[in-house]
Amino acid sequence: LTSSLLIIIVVAKRIVTMSTPVPATNPASCCGFTPLGFPAQEMPSNSQNSGGRNIAADDFETILNEGMKHLTFDEIQKEQEILHGVAGDVVLSENTINALLLSLKEQLDRLKKGSAYEIAEKRSQAYAGNRDLEMAFLRANEFDPKVSAEKLIKFF
């Protein structure tokens, strides 16, 4: 069971839990749409698989639990770390950290035009360019400066 499968199961469980028909008293139903954006007549009812059998949210929990039973403690820990963005103890040299931060700043300069990040940077360079904040985004995105910059822009 990989972290991707865990994420798919968790997302599917949330979709099944959320995708219940909207009562006619809902103001959005007068337009034929539900809050999830499905046309009212196409709204899934508690998610059906191709065999027509209803899959309850509890079934996803059972599938997840069954899969987890076959993992060792270390494998479970590794999957949990990946899922929560804290995978492994990464030790980087000061030169590597500086190179990553420089690359992140280059990506931010490329993406920031007209963004809230640019406004925040003009108001307070100490806040927008905070090294700890930038390192948190780098760590959370497996030290990928491009992805980190995109998410930092969205954060602001």
ChimeraX commands (.cxc) that place a marker at each C-alpha (Angstrom):
marker #1 position 0.00,0.00,0.00 radius 0.5
marker #1 position 1.69,3.20,-1.12 radius 0.5
marker #1 position 1.13,6.73,0.06 radius 0.5
marker #1 position -0.61,7.52,-3.24 radius 0.5
marker #1 position -3.13,4.77,-2.58 radius 0.5
marker #1 position -3.65,6.04,0.97 radius 0.5
marker #1 position -4.33,9.53,-0.33 radius 0.5
marker #1 position -6.76,8.21,-2.96 radius 0.5
marker #1 position -8.64,6.25,-0.31 radius 0.5
marker #1 position -8.83,9.24,2.05 radius 0.5
marker #1 position -10.04,11.56,-0.75 radius 0.5
marker #1 position -12.56,8.97,-1.97 radius 0.5
marker #1 position -13.90,8.62,1.57 radius 0.5
marker #1 position -14.37,12.38,1.82 radius 0.5
marker #1 position -16.15,12.48,-1.54 radius 0.5
marker #1 position -18.50,9.66,-0.52 radius 0.5
marker #1 position -19.21,11.41,2.78 radius 0.5
marker #1 position -19.89,14.74,1.02 radius 0.5
marker #1 position -21.85,13.47,-1.96 radius 0.5
marker #1 position -25.32,13.15,-0.59 radius 0.5
marker #1 position -28.33,14.41,-2.54 radius 0.5
marker #1 position -29.29,18.00,-1.80 radius 0.5
marker #1 position -32.84,18.42,-0.48 radius 0.5
marker #1 position -35.29,20.38,-2.64 radius 0.5
marker #1 position -35.36,23.13,0.01 radius 0.5
marker #1 position -31.78,24.07,-0.88 radius 0.5
marker #1 position -31.85,27.39,-2.75 radius 0.5
marker #1 position -29.24,26.11,-5.23 radius 0.5
marker #1 position -31.51,23.23,-6.24 radius 0.5
marker #1 position -33.88,25.64,-7.98 radius 0.5
marker #1 position -31.14,26.15,-10.57 radius 0.5
marker #1 position -30.60,22.40,-10.94 radius 0.5
marker #1 position -27.16,22.37,-9.31 radius 0.5
marker #1 position -25.88,21.15,-5.96 radius 0.5
marker #1 position -23.06,22.74,-3.95 radius 0.5
marker #1 position -20.58,20.24,-5.46 radius 0.5
marker #1 position -21.43,21.41,-8.97 radius 0.5
marker #1 position -23.20,18.25,-10.13 radius 0.5
marker #1 position -26.49,18.73,-11.96 radius 0.5
marker #1 position -29.17,17.63,-9.47 radius 0.5
marker #1 position -30.29,14.66,-11.59 radius 0.5
marker #1 position -26.68,13.38,-11.91 radius 0.5
marker #1 position -25.75,13.71,-8.24 radius 0.5
marker #1 position -24.25,10.43,-7.01 radius 0.5
marker #1 position -26.07,8.84,-4.11 radius 0.5
marker #1 position -23.48,7.65,-1.61 radius 0.5
marker #1 position -21.17,6.62,-4.51 radius 0.5
marker #1 position -21.94,3.53,-6.53 radius 0.5
marker #1 position -19.32,1.37,-8.14 radius 0.5
marker #1 position -19.68,-0.14,-11.61 radius 0.5
marker #1 position -21.47,-3.19,-10.14 radius 0.5
marker #1 position -24.27,-0.97,-8.85 radius 0.5
marker #1 position -23.41,-1.79,-5.21 radius 0.5
marker #1 position -23.46,1.17,-2.80 radius 0.5
marker #1 position -20.09,1.83,-1.23 radius 0.5
marker #1 position -20.46,3.36,2.20 radius 0.5
marker #1 position -17.74,5.54,3.71 radius 0.5
marker #1 position -17.13,2.77,6.24 radius 0.5
marker #1 position -16.12,0.42,3.39 radius 0.5
marker #1 position -13.21,2.73,2.57 radius 0.5
marker #1 position -12.15,2.66,6.21 radius 0.5
marker #1 position -12.26,-1.15,6.14 radius 0.5
marker #1 position -10.17,-1.29,2.95 radius 0.5
marker #1 position -7.62,1.09,4.46 radius 0.5
marker #1 position -7.43,-0.89,7.72 radius 0.5
marker #1 position -7.02,-4.19,5.87 radius 0.5
marker #1 position -4.18,-2.76,3.79 radius 0.5
marker #1 position -2.45,-1.30,6.85 radius 0.5
marker #1 position -2.49,-4.69,8.64 radius 0.5
marker #1 position 0.05,-6.03,6.15 radius 0.5
marker #1 position 2.59,-3.25,6.72 radius 0.5
marker #1 position 5.39,-3.32,9.26 radius 0.5
marker #1 position 5.63,-0.57,11.86 radius 0.5
marker #1 position 8.47,1.09,9.92 radius 0.5
marker #1 position 6.46,1.00,6.68 radius 0.5
marker #1 position 3.46,2.59,8.42 radius 0.5
marker #1 position 5.70,5.30,9.88 radius 0.5
marker #1 position 7.22,5.99,6.46 radius 0.5
marker #1 position 3.77,6.27,4.82 radius 0.5
marker #1 position 2.53,8.58,7.58 radius 0.5
marker #1 position 5.60,10.80,7.20 radius 0.5
marker #1 position 5.09,11.00,3.43 radius 0.5
marker #1 position 1.37,11.69,3.86 radius 0.5
marker #1 position 2.03,14.55,6.29 radius 0.5
marker #1 position 5.01,16.01,4.42 radius 0.5
marker #1 position 7.64,15.28,7.05 radius 0.5
marker #1 position 9.37,12.32,5.38 radius 0.5
marker #1 position 12.73,11.43,6.88 radius 0.5
marker #1 position 15.45,13.39,8.55 radius 0.5
marker #1 position 17.13,15.35,5.80 radius 0.5
marker #1 position 20.48,16.87,6.72 radius 0.5
marker #1 position 21.63,19.56,4.32 radius 0.5
marker #1 position 24.86,21.54,4.30 radius 0.5
marker #1 position 24.72,25.30,4.67 radius 0.5
marker #1 position 25.84,25.68,1.04 radius 0.5
marker #1 position 22.99,23.44,-0.17 radius 0.5
marker #1 position 20.47,25.36,1.91 radius 0.5
marker #1 position 21.74,28.69,0.53 radius 0.5
marker #1 position 21.56,27.35,-3.04 radius 0.5
marker #1 position 17.98,26.14,-2.49 radius 0.5
marker #1 position 16.94,29.49,-0.99 radius 0.5
marker #1 position 18.56,31.35,-3.91 radius 0.5
marker #1 position 16.74,29.12,-6.39 radius 0.5
marker #1 position 13.47,29.68,-4.49 radius 0.5
marker #1 position 13.97,33.45,-4.64 radius 0.5
marker #1 position 14.61,33.24,-8.40 radius 0.5
marker #1 position 11.38,31.28,-8.84 radius 0.5
marker #1 position 9.48,33.76,-6.64 radius 0.5
marker #1 position 10.82,36.69,-8.70 radius 0.5
marker #1 position 9.60,34.95,-11.85 radius 0.5
marker #1 position 6.09,34.23,-10.44 radius 0.5
marker #1 position 5.29,37.13,-8.13 radius 0.5
marker #1 position 4.25,39.80,-10.63 radius 0.5
marker #1 position 0.82,41.12,-9.62 radius 0.5
marker #1 position 0.41,38.68,-6.71 radius 0.5
marker #1 position -0.36,39.20,-3.04 radius 0.5
marker #1 position 3.18,37.98,-2.35 radius 0.5
marker #1 position 4.56,40.98,-4.26 radius 0.5
marker #1 position 2.41,43.33,-2.18 radius 0.5
marker #1 position 3.48,41.64,1.07 radius 0.5
marker #1 position 7.12,41.84,-0.02 radius 0.5
marker #1 position 6.80,45.60,-0.66 radius 0.5
marker #1 position 5.17,46.14,2.72 radius 0.5
marker #1 position 7.52,43.94,4.75 radius 0.5
marker #1 position 10.52,42.20,3.25 radius 0.5
marker #1 position 11.24,40.73,6.69 radius 0.5
marker #1 position 7.87,38.95,6.66 radius 0.5
marker #1 position 7.57,37.90,3.01 radius 0.5
marker #1 position 11.25,36.94,2.73 radius 0.5
marker #1 position 11.43,35.18,6.10 radius 0.5
marker #1 position 14.03,32.40,5.90 radius 0.5
marker #1 position 12.12,30.11,8.28 radius 0.5
marker #1 position 8.93,30.46,6.22 radius 0.5
marker #1 position 10.80,29.77,2.99 radius 0.5
marker #1 position 12.52,26.72,4.53 radius 0.5
marker #1 position 9.16,25.41,5.76 radius 0.5
marker #1 position 7.81,25.53,2.20 radius 0.5
marker #1 position 10.95,23.89,0.83 radius 0.5
marker #1 position 10.77,21.06,3.40 radius 0.5
marker #1 position 7.07,20.52,2.78 radius 0.5
marker #1 position 7.69,20.23,-0.98 radius 0.5
marker #1 position 10.69,17.88,-0.84 radius 0.5
marker #1 position 13.12,20.76,-1.46 radius 0.5
marker #1 position 11.70,21.56,-4.90 radius 0.5
marker #1 position 12.14,25.35,-5.34 radius 0.5
marker #1 position 9.66,25.64,-8.24 radius 0.5
marker #1 position 6.80,23.88,-6.42 radius 0.5
marker #1 position 7.68,25.67,-3.17 radius 0.5
marker #1 position 7.54,29.06,-4.91 radius 0.5
marker #1 position 4.15,28.28,-6.47 radius 0.5
marker #1 position 2.71,27.24,-3.12 radius 0.5
marker #1 position 4.27,30.22,-1.33 radius 0.5
marker #1 position 2.62,32.56,-3.86 radius 0.5
marker #1 position -0.72,30.81,-3.27 radius 0.5
marker #1 position -0.19,31.06,0.51 radius 0.5
marker #1 position -0.11,34.83,0.29 radius 0.5
marker link #1:1,2 radius 0.2
marker link #1:2,3 radius 0.2
marker link #1:3,4 radius 0.2
marker link #1:4,5 radius 0.2
marker link #1:5,6 radius 0.2
marker link #1:6,7 radius 0.2
marker link #1:7,8 radius 0.2
marker link #1:8,9 radius 0.2
marker link #1:9,10 radius 0.2
marker link #1:10,11 radius 0.2
marker link #1:11,12 radius 0.2
marker link #1:12,13 radius 0.2
marker link #1:13,14 radius 0.2
marker link #1:14,15 radius 0.2
marker link #1:15,16 radius 0.2
marker link #1:16,17 radius 0.2
marker link #1:17,18 radius 0.2
marker link #1:18,19 radius 0.2
marker link #1:19,20 radius 0.2
marker link #1:20,21 radius 0.2
marker link #1:21,22 radius 0.2
marker link #1:22,23 radius 0.2
marker link #1:23,24 radius 0.2
marker link #1:24,25 radius 0.2
marker link #1:25,26 radius 0.2
marker link #1:26,27 radius 0.2
marker link #1:27,28 radius 0.2
marker link #1:28,29 radius 0.2
marker link #1:29,30 radius 0.2
marker link #1:30,31 radius 0.2
marker link #1:31,32 radius 0.2
marker link #1:32,33 radius 0.2
marker link #1:33,34 radius 0.2
marker link #1:34,35 radius 0.2
marker link #1:35,36 radius 0.2
marker link #1:36,37 radius 0.2
marker link #1:37,38 radius 0.2
marker link #1:38,39 radius 0.2
marker link #1:39,40 radius 0.2
marker link #1:40,41 radius 0.2
marker link #1:41,42 radius 0.2
marker link #1:42,43 radius 0.2
marker link #1:43,44 radius 0.2
marker link #1:44,45 radius 0.2
marker link #1:45,46 radius 0.2
marker link #1:46,47 radius 0.2
marker link #1:47,48 radius 0.2
marker link #1:48,49 radius 0.2
marker link #1:49,50 radius 0.2
marker link #1:50,51 radius 0.2
marker link #1:51,52 radius 0.2
marker link #1:52,53 radius 0.2
marker link #1:53,54 radius 0.2
marker link #1:54,55 radius 0.2
marker link #1:55,56 radius 0.2
marker link #1:56,57 radius 0.2
marker link #1:57,58 radius 0.2
marker link #1:58,59 radius 0.2
marker link #1:59,60 radius 0.2
marker link #1:60,61 radius 0.2
marker link #1:61,62 radius 0.2
marker link #1:62,63 radius 0.2
marker link #1:63,64 radius 0.2
marker link #1:64,65 radius 0.2
marker link #1:65,66 radius 0.2
marker link #1:66,67 radius 0.2
marker link #1:67,68 radius 0.2
marker link #1:68,69 radius 0.2
marker link #1:69,70 radius 0.2
marker link #1:70,71 radius 0.2
marker link #1:71,72 radius 0.2
marker link #1:72,73 radius 0.2
marker link #1:73,74 radius 0.2
marker link #1:74,75 radius 0.2
marker link #1:75,76 radius 0.2
marker link #1:76,77 radius 0.2
marker link #1:77,78 radius 0.2
marker link #1:78,79 radius 0.2
marker link #1:79,80 radius 0.2
marker link #1:80,81 radius 0.2
marker link #1:81,82 radius 0.2
marker link #1:82,83 radius 0.2
marker link #1:83,84 radius 0.2
marker link #1:84,85 radius 0.2
marker link #1:85,86 radius 0.2
marker link #1:86,87 radius 0.2
marker link #1:87,88 radius 0.2
marker link #1:88,89 radius 0.2
marker link #1:89,90 radius 0.2
marker link #1:90,91 radius 0.2
marker link #1:91,92 radius 0.2
marker link #1:92,93 radius 0.2
marker link #1:93,94 radius 0.2
marker link #1:94,95 radius 0.2
marker link #1:95,96 radius 0.2
marker link #1:96,97 radius 0.2
marker link #1:97,98 radius 0.2
marker link #1:98,99 radius 0.2
marker link #1:99,100 radius 0.2
marker link #1:100,101 radius 0.2
marker link #1:101,102 radius 0.2
marker link #1:102,103 radius 0.2
marker link #1:103,104 radius 0.2
marker link #1:104,105 radius 0.2
marker link #1:105,106 radius 0.2
marker link #1:106,107 radius 0.2
marker link #1:107,108 radius 0.2
marker link #1:108,109 radius 0.2
marker link #1:109,110 radius 0.2
marker link #1:110,111 radius 0.2
marker link #1:111,112 radius 0.2
marker link #1:112,113 radius 0.2
marker link #1:113,114 radius 0.2
marker link #1:114,115 radius 0.2
marker link #1:115,116 radius 0.2
marker link #1:116,117 radius 0.2
marker link #1:117,118 radius 0.2
marker link #1:118,119 radius 0.2
marker link #1:119,120 radius 0.2
marker link #1:120,121 radius 0.2
marker link #1:121,122 radius 0.2
marker link #1:122,123 radius 0.2
marker link #1:123,124 radius 0.2
marker link #1:124,125 radius 0.2
marker link #1:125,126 radius 0.2
marker link #1:126,127 radius 0.2
marker link #1:127,128 radius 0.2
marker link #1:128,129 radius 0.2
marker link #1:129,130 radius 0.2
marker link #1:130,131 radius 0.2
marker link #1:131,132 radius 0.2
marker link #1:132,133 radius 0.2
marker link #1:133,134 radius 0.2
marker link #1:134,135 radius 0.2
marker link #1:135,136 radius 0.2
marker link #1:136,137 radius 0.2
marker link #1:137,138 radius 0.2
marker link #1:138,139 radius 0.2
marker link #1:139,140 radius 0.2
marker link #1:140,141 radius 0.2
marker link #1:141,142 radius 0.2
marker link #1:142,143 radius 0.2
marker link #1:143,144 radius 0.2
marker link #1:144,145 radius 0.2
marker link #1:145,146 radius 0.2
marker link #1:146,147 radius 0.2
marker link #1:147,148 radius 0.2
marker link #1:148,149 radius 0.2
marker link #1:149,150 radius 0.2
marker link #1:150,151 radius 0.2
marker link #1:151,152 radius 0.2
marker link #1:152,153 radius 0.2
marker link #1:153,154 radius 0.2
marker link #1:154,155 radius 0.2
marker link #1:155,156 radius 0.2
view
